[in-house]
Amino acid sequence: MFEKGLFDNHDLSAYQSLRKLITEDGSWKKKYPKLLKKCENRLTPWEYSSILDNEREIDKLMALIRIKPRILDVAFARSLYPRYPGEISSLYYHVVVLNEPETNRNGYRRLANKIREYADFGSIDLAKTWINKLIMMYPRRRALIQELSVVLNEILR
């Protein structure tokens, strides 16, 4: 039942229920590798990464992010940063910061918030550098500069 929900309906909450059920019958250590392989083969890369992140499979998660960097998000970056700070900082900048396609205030605010979130778990100095680079790259985008300045002021406090 839970496997059907997980693999047919892509319901990630079913994974937790399935994990609990398998753990209760005492066969988690034996069944976990097969279940993980099945997740890798049947779920989307983002869904599989969520499970790897939840299970603290940091090296496997990083291997997947290297193959499919576009699935990197704040939660995965936060988990991976302690073990892979340089690589995650570079990927975060190129995948998350530079690939923000929107050119309106809401998009700028989301971008600024993603940089703020990076500063919470990563390098504050690097976050400041990114903000200053973006301000220099887009000097005519007043709304972007305003949103980034708000974050810069928060980081500096």
C-alpha positions in Angstrom: 0.0 0.0 0.0 2.7 2.5 1.0 5.0 1.3 -1.8 2.2 2.0 -4.3 1.7 5.5 -2.9 5.4 6.2 -3.1 6.1 4.7 -6.5 2.8 5.1 -8.4 1.6 8.4 -6.9 5.0 9.9 -6.1 3.8 10.6 -2.5 6.9 11.2 -0.4 4.9 11.0 2.8 4.4 7.3 1.9 8.1 6.8 2.2 8.1 7.7 5.9 5.2 5.3 6.5 6.9 2.6 4.6 10.1 3.2 6.5 8.3 3.0 9.8 6.6 -0.2 8.8 9.9 -1.9 7.7 11.7 -0.6 10.8 9.0 -2.0 13.1 9.3 -5.5 11.6 13.1 -5.3 12.2 14.2 -5.7 8.6 15.2 -2.1 7.8 18.9 -2.7 7.5 18.3 -5.6 5.1 15.6 -3.9 3.0 16.9 -0.4 3.0 19.5 -0.8 0.2 17.0 -2.4 -2.2 14.4 0.2 -1.3 16.9 3.0 -2.0 17.8 1.5 -5.3 14.1 1.2 -6.2 13.7 4.9 -5.3 16.6 5.8 -7.5 15.1 4.0 -10.5 11.4 4.9 -10.1 11.3 8.4 -8.6 12.2 11.7 -10.1 15.7 13.0 -9.3 14.2 15.6 -7.0 12.1 13.1 -5.1 15.0 10.7 -4.8 17.2 13.6 -3.6 14.6 14.4 -0.9 14.8 10.8 0.3 18.6 10.9 0.3 18.6 14.2 2.2 16.1 12.8 4.7 18.2 9.7 5.2 21.4 11.8 5.6 22.9 10.0 2.6 25.2 13.0 2.0 27.7 11.4 -0.3 25.0 9.8 -2.5 23.1 13.1 -2.5 26.2 15.0 -3.6 26.9 12.5 -6.3 23.3 13.0 -7.7 23.7 16.8 -7.5 26.9 16.6 -9.5 25.0 14.7 -12.2 21.9 16.9 -12.0 22.9 20.2 -10.5 19.5 21.8 -11.4 17.9 20.0 -8.5 20.0 21.8 -6.0 17.8 23.8 -3.7 18.3 25.6 -0.3 17.5 22.5 1.7 19.9 20.2 -0.1 22.6 22.9 -0.1 22.1 23.3 3.7 22.7 19.6 4.2 25.6 19.3 1.8 27.5 22.5 2.8 29.3 21.2 5.9 30.9 18.4 3.9 31.3 20.1 0.6 31.5 23.9 1.3 33.4 25.0 -1.8 31.6 22.8 -4.3 28.2 23.7 -2.9 29.0 27.4 -2.8 30.0 27.3 -6.5 26.9 25.2 -7.5 24.6 27.4 -5.4 25.9 30.5 -7.1 25.6 29.1 -10.6 22.4 27.1 -10.3 20.4 29.1 -7.8 21.7 32.7 -7.8 22.5 33.2 -11.5 19.6 31.2 -12.9 16.9 33.4 -11.4 15.0 34.2 -14.6 12.4 36.6 -13.4 12.8 40.3 -13.9 10.1 41.7 -11.5 10.2 42.7 -7.9 8.8 39.3 -6.6 11.5 37.5 -8.5 14.1 39.8 -7.1 12.8 39.3 -3.6 13.0 35.5 -4.1 16.5 35.8 -5.3 17.5 38.0 -2.4 15.9 35.5 0.0 17.8 32.6 -1.5 21.0 34.6 -0.9 19.9 35.3 2.7 19.3 31.6 3.2 22.7 30.8 1.9 24.2 33.3 4.3 22.4 31.5 7.1 24.3 28.2 6.5 27.2 29.2 4.2 29.7 32.0 4.0 28.4 35.4 4.9 31.4 37.0 3.1 30.6 35.1 -0.1 26.9 36.1 0.1 28.0 39.7 0.4 30.2 39.3 -2.6 27.4 37.8 -4.7 25.1 40.7 -3.7 27.7 43.2 -4.7 28.4 41.4 -8.0 24.7 41.4 -8.9 24.4 45.1 -8.1 27.3 45.8 -10.4 26.0 43.5 -13.1 22.5 45.1 -13.1 23.0 48.8 -12.1 19.7 49.9 -13.8 17.5 47.4 -12.0 16.4 49.5 -9.1 14.0 47.0 -7.6 16.7 44.3 -7.7 19.2 46.6 -6.0 16.6 47.5 -3.3 15.8 43.9 -2.5 19.5 42.9 -2.5 20.3 45.9 -0.3 17.7 44.8 2.3 19.4 41.4 2.5 22.9 43.0 2.6 21.8 45.2 5.5 20.4 42.2 7.4 23.6 40.2 6.8 25.8 43.0 8.0 23.9 43.2 11.3 
